[in-house]
Amino acid sequence: MDPNAAISESAIPELFAGLGSVFGRQVTLALRSARQRDALGRPFADFAVSLAVSLAWGGDQYEFAAEAKTRNTPRVVEDAVRQARRRAAESGRLPMVIVPFLGEQRIERLEEEGVSGLDLCGNGLIVIPGRLLLRRTGQPNRYPESRPSRFAYRGATSLVPRVFLRRAEYSSVGQVQEEIRAAGGAVALSTVSKALARMADDLIVDRSDGRIVLLQPDKLLDALAKSFAAPKPERTVQLKTPLSVADFFRRARSAAGGSDPALRVALSGASSQDRYSAGLRADVPIVYADDLDELKRRIGEAWKPVDRFANLQVIETRDPAPFFDARSDDGGAVFASPVQAYLELAAAGDKRDAEMADQVRARILRDLAR
């Protein structure tokens, strides 16, 4: 079977049978379709799973009501757990979920919930309260699924989740798009919708009752950090400029007339850390710009490239993330957003940077809660 093809519910018993014994020869599993009903005419669930355990203390048999799903996003698994529990209670069986893939974290989550789970890759968890706990993990995902906006937390699309760290609740997809524009970004409405679908699948936002609400800001920051990549440089210049950082930005943001082209410019997140956390970094400040030639024109005679002893580094990039939600101070400097600062510091790998990243993260969550 093509691992990228969609899995139909009718194929699940056959696929599962092809795994052999997940937990070894002492444990056998058999699936039968929910078309079979119990003595009262109630369906077993998507599947009724019969688990026969043969151990030294005897060959006991346990019955499960299993809810099978063809996807395994957090929201789908949570829904399956609720449905399995309800149907297990109705039929007097134990709850189980079956999905294409269960990673280590999902299995740990199921164990906390006291719900058994099996996947089509050879991983699983069997929970018999007070009697038995079986786990098998480590089998790779053979069914990577194509989800809405796979890269929702990366690049230009990441502006959608990032805007929820400015404001936690919106009334519509259009309002999310407007907030992105207000923060200096631009994302197509269709991209906003796809990113929100992914965030809802990941249980990061809830879309109900005419609202779109951030549920798990911590998890959102983790998702952004996991997908973060430094802005791709187009060109890089080392400068030894006589201008202070504030004066550099004042010139960069000046324009001789209304016909001058737009220019986006901001300090990098790492170079903005002192605005959001205690401590200072000793490296040369980094400035991101989306048009190096225009920036050079505006800086004029103070633009002095050098090979050594630079006091400013300028990176040209087309990535919109470094400029999104940038903030200015009274002196004229433009700082990266706290989210960008957190992501760059967290990705740096240095212990001191990690400590500052934790401070910025705490500030983001604190400000969001106000």
Secondary structure as GFF3:
##gff-version 3
##sequence-region A 1 370
A	DSSP	three_ten_helix	9	11	.	.	.	ID=ss1
A	DSSP	alpha_helix	12	17	.	.	.	ID=ss2
A	DSSP	beta_strand	27	33	.	.	.	ID=ss3
A	DSSP	beta_strand	47	55	.	.	.	ID=ss4
A	DSSP	beta_strand	58	68	.	.	.	ID=ss5
A	DSSP	alpha_helix	74	91	.	.	.	ID=ss6
A	DSSP	beta_strand	94	99	.	.	.	ID=ss7
A	DSSP	alpha_helix	104	113	.	.	.	ID=ss8
A	DSSP	beta_strand	116	119	.	.	.	ID=ss9
A	DSSP	beta_strand	124	128	.	.	.	ID=ss10
A	DSSP	beta_strand	132	136	.	.	.	ID=ss11
A	DSSP	three_ten_helix	155	158	.	.	.	ID=ss12
A	DSSP	alpha_helix	159	163	.	.	.	ID=ss13
A	DSSP	beta_strand	169	170	.	.	.	ID=ss14
A	DSSP	alpha_helix	173	182	.	.	.	ID=ss15
A	DSSP	alpha_helix	189	201	.	.	.	ID=ss16
A	DSSP	beta_strand	205	208	.	.	.	ID=ss17
A	DSSP	beta_strand	211	214	.	.	.	ID=ss18
A	DSSP	alpha_helix	217	227	.	.	.	ID=ss19
A	DSSP	beta_strand	233	239	.	.	.	ID=ss20
A	DSSP	alpha_helix	245	252	.	.	.	ID=ss21
A	DSSP	beta_strand	265	267	.	.	.	ID=ss22
A	DSSP	three_ten_helix	270	275	.	.	.	ID=ss23
A	DSSP	beta_strand	286	289	.	.	.	ID=ss24
A	DSSP	alpha_helix	292	299	.	.	.	ID=ss25
A	DSSP	three_ten_helix	300	302	.	.	.	ID=ss26
A	DSSP	beta_strand	312	317	.	.	.	ID=ss27
A	DSSP	three_ten_helix	321	323	.	.	.	ID=ss28
A	DSSP	beta_strand	327	328	.	.	.	ID=ss29
A	DSSP	beta_strand	334	335	.	.	.	ID=ss30
A	DSSP	alpha_helix	338	348	.	.	.	ID=ss31
A	DSSP	alpha_helix	351	369	.	.	.	ID=ss32
###
